[in-house]
Amino acid sequence: MSDIWKGTGPWEGWRLTKGHASSSYGQIVLVSPDGTAYGPDNIISLTDVMSVPEAATKWSNATEPTLKRYLSENRFGSNEARKSKGNWRVTRQGMNRLFGISTQ
């Protein structure tokens, strides 16, 4: 077993390891008790999550109606948009993929 860390207390069952199928080239991944692996690509900074109106102001080629239509058509990936308390939040990654890199 190549566990680097095993959780205790509230982290019981979690582990940091290189010995998981999702670990490639010796990359360390965080594995939950149910076996789900989380690597660097799964971590998003809160500054990379924004509301639809905020995203529309940062991308000049994206309007709020267009974003809402894309959300209803499921054009954002499962890790690129999420509804929270009735309001959509989108990620910079999803916006960049759909509308190009924003300069803001």
C-alpha positions, 0 to 999 in steps of 0.5 A: 500500500502506498498511502501517504496519509490516513485520516483520523477523527472526522477524516476517518476513511479518507487517505492520500495515496499514489496507489489508486487507479486514478493516480497516474505517473505517481500523482497523489490523489485524495481518496474518499471512504467510498473510493472516489479519487480527487486529484488536482483537476477536481479542485476549484478556487472560489474565485473561479466560480461566479453567478450568471450575471457576473459571468456575462459581464466578464465575457463580452460574447456571453449574455445572461439569456445565452448563458441560461439557454446553455444551462437549460441545454446542459452545454456546461459539463457536470463540474462546470455549473451547479445550481445553489439555492435556486441560482446558477453558478458557473466555473471559469473553466466552463466559460472558457470552454464555451466562450473562449478565454476571458481577459477579465 
